[in-house]
Amino acid sequence: MNASPRISIPDKGLAYVGAARIEGPLVVVERVRDAGYDEMVEITDPSGRPRLGRVLDISETRAIVQILEGTSGLSHETLRARFLGESFRLPVSRHMLGRTFDGLGRPLDGNPPPLSSDLRDVNGLPINPHAREYPREFIQTGLSAIDGMNSLVRGQKLPIFSGNGLPHDRVCAQIIRQARLLEGGEEFSIVFAAMGVKHDVAEFFIRNCEESGALSRVAAFLSLADAPSVERLLTPRLALTLAEHLAFDCGQHVLVLLTDMTNYCESLREVGTIRGEIPGRKGYPGYLYSDLASLYERAGRIEGSPGSITQMAILTMPSDDISHPVPDLTGYITEGQIVLDRDLFQRGIYPPIAGLPSLSRLMKDGIGKGYTREDHPALASQLFACYARVKRIRALADVIGEEALGPLDRQVLKFGETFEHRFLAQGETENRPIATTLDLGWEILSTLPREELHRVSAELLSQHYQTGK
């Protein structure tokens, strides 16, 4: 577990003794020649143990090296730095599925490192827009609030916006257990990356995968809370590098889950502060948008490749502020968002997925005839419209009192309660097929008068409306 990640280390390379200064995770090495940006550096501590770093900034005479394993115990007088001449590389293999690694790609499961001669630069590149294939085909998560109203399609980027104390970890674990393709015969795998998570949360995810039998199709990268914060900047890149191999080399459909992207951005801000960069909004670096885009845009589909990368990034909003820079910029880059609602959570509804703020912009291209069921688009639209009416009537009832409402308004309020407690809410181990979700949606819509359902056709009403509800 303490061995360095497997990277190709050239035999030659100048070694530099001593450093000008050590600040947090950064080491400043003077009189460096021929160093490159993002080049890997081997740092030897007084005990002779090597640590990995990477060049974060260079000038004519000095290099700023970011130590990935922390600078504790290093001395600026005795430190030895050897520049390796290449960037961080990860050995990739489909045999990494079923394995657990730390944030730098070292095994945590007690097994040896994966054997592979295929070493990939973890920085990767966003998919060329000209080579992209439009995201299509439905991915079933087993959660009605997502499958029925905010459907996930292959190649999409659909983040989950949460808040401190909300059960995003439980929702993420349930998606890992339940996510699958509707069509058979195609390989589906999951790459999970956790950044800055506590030990008990990491254990929860691994135990959850083992007990459910899902671990065989999952590769997990865990950067724990007590690991150096700069490690979190590499962890999602390792996960995406493996996902690219599985999708575009092995032809698999890969779902990548990244949590918590707020911790990743905090590390980015910490490093930027140490480097003396001019801060942007709330102290985050001005390149936060482009840095997040370099991760999110690695998801998608490529023409001519049978595989795909679908991405769900979980992030916590400080003070539940959706206008905070991290969720704000994420929303610009991705195709929608799933929002966890504190009010629903406090009322005991799990998963507390907000009905109206949540949105999947690519949902229309992955549902309906040939994908899920012909009635799915109209049903989802009608559920949204009815639930929006519930919100308006609840706001009115707060002013005039529920007893002053008319009979129809009270019926709509009853629909809202039924929708939240039967459609949105479900057990943590309850895996609903899409057909069950759609049938449940029609059953709940049937509690409203037929003439109030304006977004579904008469033909669909005759087929699915349940008289007497």
Secondary structure, DSSP 8 states (H G I E B T S, - for coil): --S-------S---EEE--SEEETTEEEEES--S--TT-EEEEE-TTS-EEEEEEEEE-SSEEEEEETT--TT--TTT-EEEE-SS--EEE--GGGTT-EEETTS-BSSSS-----S-EEETT-----GGGEE--EEEEE-S-HHHHTTS-EEET-B--EEE-TTS-HHHHHHHHHHH-EESSSSS-EEEEEEEEEE-HHHHHHHHHHHHHHTGGGGEEEEEEETTS-GGGGGTHHHHHHHHHHIIIIIT--EEEEEEE-HHHHHHHHHHHHHHTT--B-GGG-BTTHHHHHHHHHTT-EEETT-S-EEEEEEEEE-GGG-TTSHHHHHHHHHSSEEEEB-HHHHHTT-SS-B-TTT-EETTGGGTSSTTTS-TTHHHHHHHHHHHHHHHHHHHHHHHHH-GGGS-HHHHHHHHHHHHIIIIII---TT----HHHHHHHHHHHHTTS-GGG--SS-HHHHHHH--TT-
